[in-house]
Structure formats: structure tokens, C-alpha cells
Amino acid sequence: MAFSSMLYSPVNFTVPRPHCHHHRRRPFSITAAIPPLSSAEVSAVSETFDSTTIAVIGGGSVAALAAALSLADPEKRRQMQAEEVGGGDKEVVREYFNNDGFQRWRRIYGDTDDVNKVQKDIRLGHSKTVENVMKMLLDEGPLSGVTVCDAGCGTGCLSIPLAKEGAVVAASDISAAMVAEAEKQAREELFKGKDVLPTGLVLPKFEVKDLESLDGKYDTVVCLDVLIHYPQNKADAMIAHLASLAKDRLILSFAPKTFYYDLLKRVGELFPGPSKATRAYLHAEADVERALQKIGWKIRKRGLITTQFYFSRIVEAIPA
């Protein structure tokens, strides 16, 4: 999951001027605009943001941004977190989404009222991503009988609407807790209290698997907001792997890497919170496109979903 906040309060950075033989080196400042948050919003942010979210700073706190960035050591913190669960990124992600992360994201992905303002905004952004992906898929015609791999299915936010359209869905997630919740929700929404499914519908096949373990061939492969757990060098290999499973198209969503979003991510690393346990990697759209081109695929459609606290780039790729 990828997020952003719309911040607008001044942030000053002091930068040394390039050396010149005829002039003394003098610092100059660059001021960036970041929108202010109310005290209630800042409080909600501090309670909400974890490893896959981008924390925000408002008001006077922003003044210490440059100094704080230089003093923070997020890499050391991440190493300690990995050691606690006995592994690297993958083990940290699995542990998180089977415990605290599962409880947090089940609420965000759900429709209950026990979420704060920030979480509700993230819910809205994610639902827009799902809606846009469904539109991309349906633009090509009915989904009845179309095989779809939902890689990193979470609680079934995409798998269930796909199944309602008649798609044959193979859904997987690294978290056993997420998979169990997704299957529970799918049975409730598809069976609707009856003993048999409506004609033409197939219950998604849910499995506990990491992305690396996925195999088979599908008409379409979809992977939403999962690349945030992969650095670019590993993301390239993962994109190639996911494309190898797809016959016709591959749909990806990821947190776009820009100066603005990268700054917000670094700010977020200063405020890890008690549940922040996974890394969050942003990806430049150009890097994702290059990774696709290397394996003979091209981007056919693009989209960008933004709310106040959520941002996600969507691309649909097909064989070139």
C-alpha cells in the first residue's frame, strides 16, 4: 500500500554553493511547500502510519526536518527488526501481516467505522485503485471464464469483485491470516447464505504463498501495492516473474518514486511507531517500464490514484 499526504508548510534546506575560485562559498536555502495538518490529523497520522505508509509532519515540526533526516538511522532500525523475527525483508513482512499488520489492514480494507480519518482516506484510495483495475479489465470485455492470478490478494478486495464477474481467480498472499480472512469474506459475499454459488460463479482458490512461489499460466496477472516491499533490483526480477505467468496482460500498482514522495517517505522513517516493521520502497515509473521492456512487454494503459494520504501508480502491460 502506498500513501501520500498533501502538506503545505515551508521546509528550508541549506545547501552549500559550488566551489568557485573567485567567490566565497555561501549557503543558500531552498523552500519547499508542504500543506499544514490540523492537530487532530497529525494525531491520526501518528496512530495510523506503519511500515507501508508514509508519515507526515505539519506545523513547526517541519523546521527540524533536515537535521532530523541526517540524524535518523532507519537502516539500523530495520536490521534490528529483521533480527527479531529471524530473517530479512520477506520474513519481516510475513510476521507483520500475520499479526499487528493484519489487524490494522483488515480494518482499513473493511467497511467498519473503527477507523480514524487517515485510515478512512487510505481506504478510499485503495478502493479507487481496485475500481480502476476492474475498469481496465472489463474494458476488454466480459470476465466470465477468464483466469486471473491475484498476487498478494490481502483480504480479497480485488479477488471477490473479480469472482462476481465470473472470473476464475487464483488468489495468494504471504500472510496466512490475510488468506483466511479473504476466503471467509469471499464465501460470505458469493454464497450469500445459500448452499451453492450462483450459476456462472467460481469461488476463488486462496493459497498462502509468497510471490516467488507462484507458478502456472493465467490470462491476466494482477499485483496491487506489493512492490512496495521490493527494492528496485529485486522488483525487476519480480516483474519478470509475474509477466512469465501471464498470457495476455499484467497489471501492477506501486508507490511512484518522485522527489516529493521520496521526501515524505524519508520523513516517515523518522516516526516509526510501535508497529512499523517493514521497509517501504518507492519505484520510478521509468524503472518499471524499463523492467517490462527488457522482457518484451510494453505499457498499454497508465493511471494514478491519489487521495490526501494515498498515492498509487497503475500500469497495464501487454506483450510487445
C-alpha angles and dihedrals in degrees: 000000000000129000146182137181126216101234127175116178124113118272116189123204121188113215127182115239118242114272116267128180093221101043135052116246108254128179120240130192134235118203120207123191119236119176113242121246125213118246089254091053093048089051091050091049093052090052095045111041119091136154098311096041131077114237119218137214126211139183122358093350090076091065090075094049100109095046093044093051091055093049098045119096106195092161092061090048091051092050090053091049091051091050090052092061095036102245150048135281096311095052091047091051092047093049094046097048092046092055132016093000092054093054092046097047095041087062093045094047092044132075102242125121096236094100130097127233095273094047090049090053091050089050089054092050093049092048089053089053091053091047092051093048091050089051091050090052097044093047087073093054140273117340097215108134094001112137114229131183111209100198110198095011098180110188093344100269091149101024094061098051088044090054090048087059091054098258119149101235130198105192126186141169136178089234118080089198091056092047093050091050092047092052091047092052093044092054091048095048099039102039093039093200095311129115097237135041120251113267113280097021126112124197109240116251106239122200137172103239139135118232093257091060096054117115140162132068127281136178089234135015120200126189115178125192094336100109087074085082093056128075113227096261090055093038090061091057092044092051089052091049094049091047090052088062094052126084100186113008147358123209120197133178122193143160105269117233111229131144091259097047092042089054091051090050091053090048089052091055089064090063106046098163123202095289101043102118110140135065121248118214124192121206131209111231089229090058092051091048091050091050089054094046091053090063096043100263130124135200113251102174134022134191140173124209118197134169127160094282104017133066130171135166116216124200130180113205131190134182109283 
